[in-house]
Amino acid sequence: MEKHEYDMPPKVFYGILNALDIDIGKFATNLFNDEPKAVMIYVKMYILYRKSQNKE
């Protein structure tokens, strides 16, 4: 799989889920099944991650 500069590193992804006390397995299953709440959580995580990377 090709890595892009805008990809969220797995360490960050799992760290956020752990900090929010979200079960990683259930979250991944819900995300792959397009469960709206999981998708919205992922989108918010990605937006916050990208904002943190764009600080100059």
N, C-alpha and C positions, 0 to 999 in steps of 0.2 A: 504494500500500500504506500502510495506516495505521500510524503509529509509536506505540509504547507506551513508557512510562517504563521498563519492565522489559526492553526489547529490548537485546541486546548490540550495540554499535556495530560496524560492519564493520571499522573500524580496530583495534579490540580483538581481534576474531575472527581477522583476518589476522595481526596481531602475535603472537598466541599460537601460531598454526600455524607462523609463521616462526621463532619462538624455539625451538619443539620440532623444527624441521627436518622438518616434515611438508609434503609436496607438496600444495598447495592444490587443484589440479585433481583429483588422485586421491582426496583426502579428500572433496571435494564429491560426486564420483561415488559413492563408497562410502556416504556419508551418505544421498544420495537413493535408493540401492538398499537401504537399511536394513541395511547390513553392521553386525553387532553391535559390533565394535571401534570403528568410526567413531562410532556412536551413543553409546557409552559415553564416548568422548573428548569429544564435544560436550556431553553431559550434565555431565561433570565441569567442563569449561570454564565452562558456564553457571552452575553452582552456585558456583564460586569467584568468578566475576564478580559474581553477586548478593550474596554475602557481603561482598565488598569495597565494594559500594554501600550496604550497610545499616549500616556503622559510623557511630556517632553521636558 
